[in-house]
Amino acid sequence: MLLFKRNKILLIVLLFVEIAFAQQFPSTNFSTIDGLPNNSIYSIYKDSRGILWVGTANGLSAIQNGGVKNYFTSDGLAHNSCWAIVEDSNHNMWFGSHRGGLTFYDGKKFSAINHKNGLIQDKIRRLFIQKNLLYVGTEFGISVLDIKTHKIIFSKKIVGCRNLFQVMDFVEINSKIYFGTFNDGFWRIDLATKSIKLINHKQPDIFSLHKKNDSLFICRGDGINKAISKISIKDYLADKDSNINFGSSIFWNFATDKRGVTYLAANAINFATGGIFKTVNNKIINLNNEFGVETSEVWSLYYDSQTDNLYVGTNNKGLYKIDLKEQIKYYPASFYKKTKLNVVSLKNKQNQNLILHDDGLLFLKGEKITKEITKSMFCDFMRNWLRRNDVYQNFDQNVNLNEKRLKDLELKDVQVINSVIWVNSTIGLFGINNEGLIKIYYPFSVSAFGFINSNKIIYQIAYGKFYKSDDYKDNKGFEIYELTDENTPRDVFSILPLNGKHYMFSSSGGLYTFQNDKPYSYCFNKIWNEKELVQAKINNKKELVIANSFGDVFIIDVSKGFKIIKKIDRKQLIGNSISFLECYKDCLFIGTEKGLNVYKNGTVRLIDKEQGLVAKTFTSSNINGTVLTMGTQDGYYDFDFKNYISTQNTARNIKITGIDVNFEAINQNHFKWFGYDSDRIILPYNRNTISIGFEPQNAQYPNKLEYRYRVVGLTNSNWSKWTKDKNVNLTYLPNGNYKIRLEIKDLFSGAVSSKDILKIQITPPFWKTWWFLLSSFILICLCVYLIYRNRIQKIKSEERAKSEVQKRLAETKMEALQSQMNPHFIFNAMNSIQNYIIDNNTDDALMYMGEFSKIIRQTLNNSSAQRIALSNEIEYLQSYIKLENMRFKNQVEFELIIDEELDLFETEIPPMLIQPFIENVFVHAFDSHSVNPKLVLSFTQSDNYLFCKIIDNGKGMQSRNLNKLHASKGIDLAKERITLFQEDNENPISISSNPNEGTTVVLKLQN
């Protein structure tokens, strides 16, 4: 028992030693806080699509770029406890649960296979795939399933020594499948004979198996230094026992990386010796501190060779992702068995690395300290030197032997000049040889210094004046440059020689040069106004590279004067304050509070804690070959950037993981393997508010990706701002065809790639569709045609009607003419002429014939006009009345009444309209018995109407005769003519008559 305790204490001590001085790897922890359903991780697998599957005690998780999606029995899982995960040759997934059997997933849905489908038992521990066969290890035997048909082709149930036959792990050897059991040894499966065969039973307890090269690692229990047996495959298959045993825990899982390092997941049952380990020379080394794994209960492992990441599943802390690339190595104080290591300055000399820290100077070869000069050694050397050379105490710029000052000694910088290692401090300037021995001391408390030649030095006193010594070795030739001169440097932190000049960089005065024993200020002489400088280096083109306190970096050519070649604006860099600056060929390495910026040809790349660069505050830097060393307040980092800067950038694939339309997720049947299964979506015009979620595929460092997008096809669509948000939001997209173009900026690689991730078609409303527009156009054309046709028909009809009217007018004219020129009138006229001739009344005959011919001429003239002036009509009627009255021996008295307001020349009426009524007066109103016959013709105007009254005092008519008059042909013709010209003139002719009282005819014409 005492021996056991001693061994246990020794084991713990050894583990502590390994932990204390181990290299630290960058790690990331995923737990329930990050979305996992449970912190007990039983299985891990990364499929060919880059999806990381994590089986927990209470659900299955799919992780992409840090995003977690969980599945449970409600989603179709056979059981929430997932102990095993594999991917088949068709890239479909299989999940083994400890109580519900198998679950198959084809990218769209889960389906369960259990004992009802022929599975030997539902408590599954391990799954293994060979070709198209799935081997299922359960607590009571094995089943083999044909992946193509999903049929169980072989099952073997055995009751072992503990009433179990618990299959713990599988291994493939020479294309044959073997498995280990909890208590019943090591077996081989023979599908040809449908049997299993016991191969080795020397140590029957097997918890896990791992094949590496020609050896097997077999975990048998948690005995002290006997947990793992290592044996050649050949010997083990020959039923031999192992003579190599090590480890003191139960190792549930193994994983070997591409370097050949084997990692082990341990969770002991009897002792608290679990954790994450690796094997070295048949020993195990605890890596919990190195990997940042904060638990001893480690259960599962998975190594991703593509990204060189190791995934560690624990029983109580969730999942850890460990980056094994070791691009950046960290050497804390504990690595060198120190309590602190605040690095002040870094340099290299030949094959030695020099680390100046608060407490001294370290000489390193590789990772080992070969020599160390402590602060006390610097102080002792100073004391002894000053005692031997007391003359140096006579100058005010020199330090004095003050114990308080020695106690507060600050080591400021280390430089290698002319094969001498120089360390400046608050107590003086020390020179050290290659063997690490202090050989030189000068009592100059300098913040920066530079050698003009082997005897001449310039230096800046900390918070003081600027000095030159022409013979510093003999403490002679000192010159003080007064601060009253604006060209005198002040607060200089670095002095660099270039092109025969010494350039001095100040934190308050900007850039200076020193040449021919004279300092020169670029700021005071208005060449360059930058004052607050913080870093300065010379690149391979012999150009100055300078950073100011505001975060800007300048590349300056001073070969022919002063010319700023390039300014790197602070907005281009990630971080605000620059803590170090290094040059390598065309690359700049710029340290900020955000990490390491690598600048090349306008592109900035970032390295930070994801790659292992955890420190936020850098104190110093140095480049040796392709290794950048960065000092911190607790150790330093080495970054070999050779492969990093030569990395070829490749285009990144993007998967659409979700689409919401009008704030509702679209049907999940459109998704397969968590991605939209098409490159386009078609939506109606009223479903045009769209949110698109996307994920980059196989992103090694997803936190370093930034995105922006624009909508191609949308008017005035500009790029969105760079953001880490993986969503595209579009509101009220008008109808049309669009492409979502996404740009991805990788801050790790510096690559910017562009990709069209989705085509969107917003269909127009039906009134904007081509068929509707075409139909509308056709309908409009048809309507226009029908309207045109109807109009043409109407015009034709109107023309026909007009033609008929014209024709009828002509006919009525002719009829009127005929009625006026009726035979009775002509006979009477001829008879009257004859009587005048017989009576030898030649004058009356001639006059009658003249009036008759005049009437005939006027009748013929008027018959061709539509309308004539009222004056012409009155003149015509007067001639007619005169002619008719001659036949009555001029007995009929005629009176013409014309309204004074009536314009006879502007007023027009149809011709020959009134004559028939005048004729009726002479034919019917008067006879030989009429007494004082009288005819009155009047014209008046009222309300836009012309009223013509024909009044006689003749014998009048009875009502029946009046009706006959109304129906007379002449009057009918007159009415018809008025109606043809004036359709809306109602009752244009009215006749009133009484016997022996005369007759009145009123004609109403529109004026």
C-alpha positions, 0 to 999 in steps of 0.5 A: 500500500505504501509503495502504491502511494509513493508511485501515485505521488511520483506520478502526480509530481511527474505530471506537474513537471510536464504541465509546468514547462509544457508548450501551450497550444491554442484551444477553444471550448464548446459547452452548453453555454455555446449551444451544446445540449449537454456537456458529456461528449461521447462521440465526435466525427467530422464528415466530408462536408466539414460538418462536425458531429458531436454526440452527447448524453442528451442529443446530437449536435452539428457544428459549422463554423462555431454555429450549433444545431441540435437534434433529439428524438423529436427530430427522428433520432433513435435515442438522445444518448449518442455514443458512436458516429460514422460516415458511409461511402455514400456520405450519409451518416450513422449514429449509434445510441446506447439505448435506442439502436441506430439512426440513419441520416441522409441529409434531410431526415432521420430514420431509426433501425433497432432490434425490431429491424433485426439489430442484435441489441439497442445498446450500441457502443461502437460503429465501424465501416468497411466498404459497404458494411456497417459493423455495430458493436452492442452490449450483447454482440455484433450486427452487420448491416448492408449499407445499400439495402439497410438490411441486417446480414449478420448478427451474433449474440453471445452471453459472456462471463459477466452475462454480457458480451460487450463490444468495446472497439473495432480494428481492421487488420489486413482487411479483416475486422476484429473487435475487443470486448469488455471481459471476453477477449479479442475476436475476429468476424468471419462473414463467409462462415457467418461466425466470430472467432476468439483470437486472444484471451490472455488479458480479456479486459479490453476498453479500447483498441488503436492500430499504429503502424504494425503495433496495437495499443490495447487499454486493459484497465487503470492499474498503475503503469499497466493500463496500456499494452503495446504489442506487435500485431503479429504477436497479438494475433498469435495469442501472445501477451505484451511485455510493454505496459504503461499508463495509469488510467482507463483510456477510452479513445485514441487518435494519431496525428499526421506527425505520428503523435498518438493522443489518448482520452482518459477517464479513470474509474479507480484513480483520479488520473484522467485527462488528455495524454500523448505517448512518448517512448512508451510513456504518457505525458499529460497535456491538460495544461498544454491544451487548456483542457480543464478536466480529468474526465476525457472520454472521446477524441477525433483528429481532423487531418485537413485542419490539423485540429484535435477534438477532445470530448469530456464528461463534464466540460463539453468539447475542446478544439486543439490547434496542433499546427504550432505555427506560434510557439509560446515560451512562458516564464515557467518554461525556463523555470522562472516566476516571471519573464518580462521581456524588454528587448530581443536580438540574435547574434549568430546562433544565439538568441538574446532575451533582455528581461527585467531581471537580466539577459538570457543567452539561448540556443534553441530552447535552452539557456546557455548563459544568463547575466542577472541584474546583480551581475550588471550592478557588481560589474559597475561597482568594480569598474567605477572603483577602478576608474573613478575619473568617470564620476566627474561628469554630470551626464554620468551615473553615480554609485548610489545604492538606491539607483542600483536597486531601481536598475532598469535594463532598456535595450540590447543591440549587437554592434560590431560583434559586441552585445550592448545593453543600455540601462539606467546605470550605464552602457554595458558591452558583452562578448560572445561568451556572455562576459561583461567586458565594457562599461560606460556610465552613460544612462542612455535611452538611445545610442549610436556609434559614429565610428569606433571611438565616437558615440552619440546618445540621448540621456533619458528625459535629458540632453543629447550628447556626443563624445569624440573619444568615449573610450577615454571619456573625452571630447564630450559635447552637449547639444542644448535643448534651446536649439530646435534642431537638438533631438529630445526623447529619442528612443532609437538611433539607426545608421543609413546611407552615411547618416544616423537617423534618430526617432523621437516620441515628441520631436519626430525625425532627426538626422545627425551628420557632420556633428550636427543634428537636424530636425525634419519637423522644425525645418518643415520637411515632415510634421509627424512628431509622436513616433513610436517605432522605427526600422529599416527594410531591405530596400534601405527605406525607413519604416516608421510608426506614429503614436496614432497607429499610422505607418510610413515607408520613406525613401531617404536616398535622395532627400525625403519622400514618403513612398507609402502611408499605411493608414491606421484604418487599414490595420486591426488595432489602434496602438502599435507596439512593435514593427518588423520588416521582412522583404515586402512584408511588414509585421505590426504588433497591436493590442489586437494581435499581429498584423501582417501587411503585404501589398495593401493586404492585411492579415491578422494572427491572434489568440485563435492561432495561439497568440494570446498576449494583448501587450507586446513589449519587443520584437525581433526577426531572425531568418523567417522566425519572428520573436515577440516579447511579452510581459510573461515570456515570448512567442516564436512565429515561423512565418515561412509557410504562412506568407507563402500560403496559396489562397483558394476560393471559399465555398458558401452554403445557404443555411436558411431562408426566411420569406416575409419573416417565415422560414421556407419549407425545410424540404428544400434543404439537404445537409443543412444547405439549400439544395438549389442555386435559385428561388422564385417568389411572388411579388407579395413575398419579397422581404427575404432574409438569407443565412449562410455559412462558409464551408470548412473555414479553419478560422471562422472568426476571422471571416468578414462579409459584405454583399450587393444585389446584382440587378437592383438599381443603385445597389452598393456594397454593404459594410464589412461585418461578421454577420452571416445574414443577407436582409432584403426588404420589399425587393421589386419584381425582377431577376437578381443575384446575391453577390457575396464577398468574403475577406479572410483576415487570416489568409488575407484573401478576398473572394467573391461568389454569387450565392443565390439567384432570386426571381420575384415574379411580377403581379399578373398585371405586369406579366407578359401574357397580361400585357400582351392580352391587354395590348391585343384587347386594346388593339381590338377595342381600338379596331372596333371603335375605329370600325364603329367610327368608320361605320358611323362616319359612313352612316353619317355620310350616307345620312348626310348624302340622303339629306343633301339628296332630299334637300335637293329633291325638296328644292326641286319640289319647291321649285316645281311647286313655285313654278307650278303650271297654274302659276305659269298659266296665270302669268302667261294669261295675264300677259296675254290680257295685257297684250289684248288690251293693248296695254303694252307697258303693263305687259312688259313690266309683268314680263320683267318681274316674271323673268326676275322671279324666274332668275332669282328662283333658279339662283336660290335653288343652288344655295343652302342658305341665303341672307334674309335681305335676299329672301325679302327682296325675292318675296317682294318681287313675288308679291308684286307680281301676284298683286298685279293679277289682283289689279293691285287691290291687295295691300301689302305691309312689311314689318322688320324688327329694328334689332334684326340684321338682315344681312347677317341673318340667313334662312333656307331659300324659297321657304316662305314663298309657298305660304305667300302663294297660298294667301293669293290663291286661297285667302282672297277672291273677287268679293274680298273687301280691302284685302291685306297681306302683312309679312313681319320678321322679329327675333327672340331668344335666338329664334327668327319668327316670320309671320304671314298674316292676311285678312282673307276669308279664312278656313274651317278647322277641317280645311285648316288640317288640309292646309297643314297637310298640303304638299308645300307646307310639308316640304317646308317642314321637312326642310326646316327639320333637316337643317334644325333637328331640335327645332320643335313646331317650326310652323304653326297656322291659325285661321278662322272663317272671315277673319283671315289666316296667320302662319308663323315660321320659327327658325333657329338664328 
